Amino acid sequence: MTMDEARALVTQLNLVFDIVRFVDVRMMQEYTFAEDGQFIGHPYHCYNVWKKKRRCENCISAKAFIHRGRMTKFEFIDNEVYHVIAMYTEIDKIAYVLEMVTLITDEALFSAYGNNEFVETINRYNRKLYTDPLTGVYNRRYYEEQLSGLSKEFSIAMLDVDDFKNINDTYGHKAGDDSLCNIVTTISSLLVEDDSLIRYGGDEFLILFQHMNKTGFIQKLESIRKAVENIRLQDYPSIKLSVSIGGISAIQEAMDAIEAADIQLYKAKHSKNCVQVD
């Protein structure tokens, strides 16, 4: 649609919905039409409207953007419940997601369990949807539905536990589980709020860092490698843990960056307990 058509559409939608806005999910930026008709971006991230400090765990705008479709969900501000519709659209050939939000005031929706119980049920669902049950970090589904297909400035690392199969075969799967959980706890302690740690599969993890230059990226990965090397398992003192890490620091599509990081990981695994960055 054209900018004039988008402006006219928003005028009509504002008669029905409490919030109507366009979102650039790649930059997490919100756009609305001002009173003078100008299309303006706001100096804050789109998730600020929900009083959150980081991107929504279940961002349906990301899903709608990735799949070029339409998604719905419930979202919350304190104990108020909102119904959100997100729809992929283009304005003058530039991709956005149109979000339409309405406050739910129908008490019939909450009559069985109450408002607070409804909010907690949805939150539990979101956590279960995107959380690895063993380690408690994000799962691969989170990456595929929330991050893949987005393009922005970030650095990506692929991390593989050295000789993990040997740990399972020698000490049993409980030792393997303990190893993974301790590694995740150690890595998480070195990350900041905007970083994302994802269990990509088995003993392989994906880490996404935002706004980090290459020098800082290499230093961070080395600190992770050294911290894992210093882990001591109380129940398995003879296990010596280490990880191989491959990284890519670039501005490119997420999937391309993962493939590039995987190439660097392959190189690191030849020596083990080392970092390779392109």
Secondary structure as UniProt FT lines:
FT   HELIX           3..13
FT   TURN            14..16
FT   STRAND          19..24
FT   TURN            25..28
FT   STRAND          29..33
FT   TURN            35..36
FT   STRAND          39..45
FT   HELIX           46..50
FT   TURN            57..58
FT   HELIX           60..67
FT   STRAND          70..77
FT   TURN            78..79
FT   STRAND          80..91
FT   TURN            92..93
FT   STRAND          94..103
FT   HELIX           107..109
FT   TURN            110..113
FT   HELIX           115..130
FT   TURN            133..135
FT   STRAND          138..139
FT   HELIX           140..142
FT   HELIX           143..147
FT   TURN            148..149
FT   STRAND          151..161
FT   TURN            162..163
FT   HELIX           164..171
FT   HELIX           173..188
FT   TURN            189..190
FT   TURN            193..194
FT   STRAND          196..201
FT   TURN            202..203
FT   STRAND          204..210
FT   HELIX           214..229
FT   TURN            234..235
FT   TURN            237..238
FT   STRAND          243..253
FT   HELIX           254..271
FT   STRAND          275..277
//
